[in-house]
Structure formats: structure tokens, C-alpha cells
């Protein structure tokens, strides 16, 4: 009888192994399929490629979701990515460049872009059409308005200009106990060392001029953490500006948070963009800027290249989400695609 029981157990083990093999094969096949569409399988037909692109991974966020199993849910989820046009000019709104004011081949052909306007955003020439629509969209300024003051004017930071440096590349003042040594990475900023340093504009940043809302390091910081000391809430859905980045690392682990936060929930900017009183309002009336309320998920979405696929530019993403006339303007920029 004991021998019979052992045989039964062996059969059960074999069945389990077969099931695990089938499960592993299915998982590997699914993962291989997704990776093939992600990195561009050149052997696919156009029709197959089109179908695959619908299920392909196009960002770091989607890759993480897929790897953790969050991207395979069939349940309909409410999208947290949205953008809506608004007439309000207040802290937290997003300003999107009108391509007719920055490009020579869009809009009125007799009106050329203002050299002063281009220079304000680090452009020496209008973005030419031979760059391709995605690269041109990357060069069209997208800004978050930080403050609007009747006497001091308005301040914003560019959201789509990287400096090419990481926060860890900045030289930090040596602490008193390290006298005589040169420190390139302050220990208290360890969680942010690999974060990109963004170019906020051609004007002085908050930390350089007033120190009111800028970070302690002379940089402007926008983020998603409500428990950073001395921070200012910009939007109802949870976008914040300012605070001490050193204390922010403690706030990231606050038990009141509904999720674990990382350095990727923070963006750091050197310099900013400023307007004199009523200057921004005039530019909006003249059609230089489209004004929108945009969800924090869109603003903080990773837009790094994934394989052969380029991430959608921030300007393009927001214009498509707003739809209607804004989608038509987006289509005009992409007409030669």
C-alpha cells in the first residue's frame, strides 16, 4: 500500500511539473512577444506590426507595469492622464507653445517668429521642418506656471528641456567636517543623484533670486510629495513646488503616503522663465500660448527612449489629450509624418 501511495505522489508531482512547464512556456512566449514588439521585429509584416504596436510597451512606466503584472489586467481602469484647456491664468497651469509663433512654415507665412521670443527659450532659430515632427515638438516650450504676481510678474519652469547633467554632477559645498575636501555629491541628496537636471529657462531661478520657494540648493523643485516642509501646492491633483530637498528624502518615507515614493517623483530645475507684470497675459491674448490644466501623471510620465521607439513628446501628448482644435494644430505640425 505504501508503494501505491508513493506512485500516486509521483504522478501528482509529474502533473505539477507539467503544469508549471506549460505556465512557464506561456509566460515566456508572452514576454518574448511583448519584447519583440517593443524593440521592433523587422520580420513582421506591416499589418502584424500595426497590430503589435497597439500592445507594445512605449515607456519605462509601462515596462515596469508589465514586469510586475500590473499591465495585464483586463478590467477597465479610469485613466489618470488628462489635459483640458482653461481660461484661468494661475499657478499650476501648463503653457504650451503655439507652433505658429515659433515655426516659419505654420500659420501666417508673412509673420516670422520673434527673435526675442526664441532667445527666451534658448532657441537661435525657428525649429526647421527637416528635424521631423517629434524633434520639433520637443523644442516647442511647455511650462508649468509657478506663480503670478501683479507687481513681480510671472514665473514658470520649462518641462521639456534637459541640461544633459544629473543632479549628482553638481558640485556641492563641502561640509565643515570635510574641510579641505571637494564633495560632488552631498549625502543628504543621495536619493536624487541620478535625477536629470532640467533647464527651467533663461532667467534666475527662485533659489538664486529670492529664496522664498526655491530649494536650498539654489534649484527649483517640483514634485508629488505633500509632506515636504515649506512646499506650496500648485494643483488640486497633487503637484507641489519648493521645499528642502534634504528634508524631502525623509518626507518620501512618510507613513501617511498612500504609496512608496522615489526620486522619480521629483524634478529639479536650474534657472527659470520670467515675465514682467502683464507680459504673460499679453502673450496669451496674442496667441503665443495655449493654457491647460494637466494631470500630474502626464507631467511626470517617463519619456525616455524605449528600444527603437521614441516616447511621445510632452507637447504632443498634451495637445492630443485636449483634442478638438488642439488636436488639429498637432496634426498640422505632424502633416509630413
TAQUIHU-V867667 format. One record per residue. RES is the residue in three letters. OMEGA is omega in radians with two decimals (* if undefined). Layout:
BEGIN
res=RES omega=OMEGA
res=RES omega=OMEGA
END
This chain:
BEGIN
res=UNK omega=3.13
res=UNK omega=3.12
res=UNK omega=3.14
res=UNK omega=3.12
res=UNK omega=-3.14
res=UNK omega=3.13
res=UNK omega=-3.14
res=UNK omega=3.13
res=UNK omega=3.13
res=UNK omega=3.14
res=UNK omega=3.13
res=UNK omega=3.14
res=UNK omega=3.13
res=UNK omega=3.13
res=UNK omega=3.13
res=UNK omega=3.14
res=UNK omega=3.13
res=UNK omega=-3.13
res=UNK omega=-3.14
res=UNK omega=3.12
res=UNK omega=-3.14
res=UNK omega=-3.14
res=UNK omega=3.14
res=UNK omega=3.14
res=UNK omega=-3.13
res=UNK omega=-3.14
res=UNK omega=3.13
res=UNK omega=3.14
res=UNK omega=3.13
res=UNK omega=-3.13
res=UNK omega=3.13
res=UNK omega=3.12
res=UNK omega=-3.13
res=UNK omega=-3.14
res=UNK omega=3.10
res=UNK omega=3.13
res=UNK omega=3.14
res=UNK omega=-3.04
res=UNK omega=2.97
res=UNK omega=3.09
res=UNK omega=-3.02
res=UNK omega=-3.12
res=UNK omega=-3.11
res=UNK omega=3.00
res=UNK omega=-3.14
res=UNK omega=-3.10
res=UNK omega=3.13
res=UNK omega=-3.13
res=UNK omega=3.14
res=UNK omega=3.13
res=UNK omega=-3.09
res=UNK omega=-3.09
res=UNK omega=3.13
res=UNK omega=-3.10
res=UNK omega=-3.05
res=UNK omega=3.11
res=UNK omega=-3.03
res=UNK omega=3.12
res=UNK omega=3.08
res=UNK omega=-3.14
res=UNK omega=-3.13
res=UNK omega=3.11
res=UNK omega=3.11
res=UNK omega=3.13
res=UNK omega=3.13
res=UNK omega=-3.10
res=UNK omega=-3.14
res=UNK omega=3.09
res=UNK omega=-3.09
res=UNK omega=-3.08
res=UNK omega=-3.06
res=UNK omega=-3.11
res=UNK omega=3.13
res=UNK omega=-3.14
res=UNK omega=3.12
res=UNK omega=-3.11
res=UNK omega=3.09
res=UNK omega=-3.10
res=UNK omega=3.06
res=UNK omega=3.13
res=UNK omega=-3.11
res=UNK omega=3.07
res=UNK omega=-3.12
res=UNK omega=3.07
res=UNK omega=3.14
res=UNK omega=3.06
res=UNK omega=-3.11
res=UNK omega=3.05
res=UNK omega=-3.06
res=UNK omega=-3.14
res=UNK omega=3.12
res=UNK omega=3.13
res=UNK omega=3.14
res=UNK omega=3.10
res=UNK omega=3.13
res=UNK omega=-3.11
res=UNK omega=2.98
res=UNK omega=-3.07
res=UNK omega=3.11
res=UNK omega=3.14
res=UNK omega=-3.09
res=UNK omega=-3.08
res=UNK omega=-3.08
res=UNK omega=-3.03
res=UNK omega=-3.14
res=UNK omega=-3.14
res=UNK omega=-3.09
res=UNK omega=-3.11
res=UNK omega=-3.13
res=UNK omega=-3.12
res=UNK omega=3.12
res=UNK omega=-3.13
res=UNK omega=3.13
res=UNK omega=3.09
res=UNK omega=3.13
res=UNK omega=3.12
res=UNK omega=3.12
res=UNK omega=-3.10
res=UNK omega=3.14
res=UNK omega=-3.10
res=UNK omega=3.02
res=UNK omega=3.14
res=UNK omega=3.10
res=UNK omega=-3.14
res=UNK omega=3.03
res=UNK omega=3.12
res=UNK omega=-3.09
res=UNK omega=-3.08
res=UNK omega=-3.09
res=UNK omega=3.04
res=UNK omega=-3.04
res=UNK omega=-3.03
res=UNK omega=-3.12
res=UNK omega=-3.13
res=UNK omega=3.09
res=UNK omega=3.11
res=UNK omega=3.09
res=UNK omega=-3.11
res=UNK omega=3.08
res=UNK omega=-3.04
res=UNK omega=2.98
res=UNK omega=-3.03
res=UNK omega=2.94
res=UNK omega=3.14
res=UNK omega=-3.11
res=UNK omega=3.13
res=UNK omega=3.09
res=UNK omega=-3.05
res=UNK omega=-3.08
res=UNK omega=-3.12
res=UNK omega=-3.10
res=UNK omega=-3.11
res=UNK omega=-3.05
res=UNK omega=3.11
res=UNK omega=3.12
res=UNK omega=3.01
res=UNK omega=3.05
res=UNK omega=-3.11
res=UNK omega=-3.02
res=UNK omega=3.06
res=UNK omega=3.05
res=UNK omega=3.09
res=UNK omega=-3.02
res=UNK omega=3.12
res=UNK omega=2.97
res=UNK omega=-3.14
res=UNK omega=3.13
res=UNK omega=3.10
res=UNK omega=-3.12
res=UNK omega=3.08
res=UNK omega=-3.13
res=UNK omega=3.09
res=UNK omega=3.12
res=UNK omega=3.13
res=UNK omega=-3.11
res=UNK omega=-3.11
res=UNK omega=3.12
res=UNK omega=-3.06
res=UNK omega=-3.12
res=UNK omega=3.12
res=UNK omega=3.10
res=UNK omega=-3.12
res=UNK omega=3.13
res=UNK omega=-3.13
res=UNK omega=3.14
res=UNK omega=-3.09
res=UNK omega=-3.06
res=UNK omega=3.11
res=UNK omega=-3.06
res=UNK omega=-3.09
res=UNK omega=-3.06
res=UNK omega=-3.01
res=UNK omega=-3.10
res=UNK omega=3.13
res=UNK omega=3.11
res=UNK omega=3.01
res=UNK omega=-3.05
res=UNK omega=3.10
res=UNK omega=-3.04
res=UNK omega=-3.12
res=UNK omega=-3.06
res=UNK omega=3.11
res=UNK omega=3.12
res=UNK omega=3.09
res=UNK omega=-3.11
res=UNK omega=-3.10
res=UNK omega=-3.12
res=UNK omega=-3.01
res=UNK omega=-3.03
res=UNK omega=-3.08
res=UNK omega=-3.07
res=UNK omega=-3.08
res=UNK omega=3.14
res=UNK omega=-3.12
res=UNK omega=-3.10
res=UNK omega=-3.10
res=UNK omega=-3.12
res=UNK omega=3.12
res=UNK omega=2.97
res=UNK omega=-3.09
res=UNK omega=2.95
res=UNK omega=-2.98
res=UNK omega=-3.06
res=UNK omega=-3.05
res=UNK omega=-3.08
res=UNK omega=-3.02
res=UNK omega=3.02
res=UNK omega=-3.09
res=UNK omega=3.08
res=UNK omega=3.09
res=UNK omega=3.12
res=UNK omega=3.12
res=UNK omega=-3.11
res=UNK omega=-3.07
res=UNK omega=-3.13
res=UNK omega=-3.09
res=UNK omega=2.95
res=UNK omega=3.00
res=UNK omega=-3.05
res=UNK omega=-3.13
res=UNK omega=2.98
res=UNK omega=-3.09
res=UNK omega=-3.13
res=UNK omega=-3.12
res=UNK omega=3.08
res=UNK omega=3.11
res=UNK omega=-3.13
res=UNK omega=3.14
res=UNK omega=3.04
res=UNK omega=-3.12
res=UNK omega=3.13
res=UNK omega=-3.10
res=UNK omega=-3.13
res=UNK omega=-3.09
res=UNK omega=3.13
res=UNK omega=3.14
res=UNK omega=-3.13
res=UNK omega=3.06
res=UNK omega=3.10
res=UNK omega=3.12
res=UNK omega=3.13
res=UNK omega=3.09
res=UNK omega=-3.13
res=UNK omega=3.04
res=UNK omega=-3.13
res=UNK omega=3.03
res=UNK omega=-3.10
res=UNK omega=-3.03
res=UNK omega=2.99
res=UNK omega=-3.07
res=UNK omega=-3.11
res=UNK omega=3.10
res=UNK omega=-3.07
res=UNK omega=3.05
res=UNK omega=3.01
res=UNK omega=3.10
res=UNK omega=3.11
res=UNK omega=3.14
res=UNK omega=3.13
res=UNK omega=-3.14
res=UNK omega=3.11
res=UNK omega=3.13
res=UNK omega=3.11
res=UNK omega=3.10
res=UNK omega=-3.14
res=UNK omega=3.09
res=UNK omega=3.12
res=UNK omega=-3.05
res=UNK omega=2.90
res=UNK omega=-3.08
res=UNK omega=-3.07
res=UNK omega=2.87
res=UNK omega=-3.03
res=UNK omega=-3.12
res=UNK omega=-3.13
res=UNK omega=3.12
res=UNK omega=3.10
res=UNK omega=-3.08
res=UNK omega=-3.09
res=UNK omega=3.11
res=UNK omega=3.09
res=UNK omega=3.14
res=UNK omega=3.06
res=UNK omega=3.10
res=UNK omega=3.07
res=UNK omega=-3.13
res=UNK omega=-3.14
res=UNK omega=-3.06
res=UNK omega=3.06
res=UNK omega=3.05
res=UNK omega=-3.14
res=UNK omega=3.10
res=UNK omega=-3.12
res=UNK omega=3.14
res=UNK omega=-3.12
res=UNK omega=-3.11
res=UNK omega=-3.09
res=UNK omega=-3.14
res=UNK omega=3.11
res=UNK omega=3.14
res=UNK omega=3.12
res=UNK omega=3.05
res=UNK omega=3.08
res=UNK omega=-3.10
res=UNK omega=-3.13
res=UNK omega=3.05
res=UNK omega=3.11
res=UNK omega=3.09
res=UNK omega=3.06
res=UNK omega=-3.12
res=UNK omega=3.11
res=UNK omega=3.09
res=UNK omega=-3.08
res=UNK omega=-3.02
res=UNK omega=-3.11
res=UNK omega=-3.10
res=UNK omega=*
END
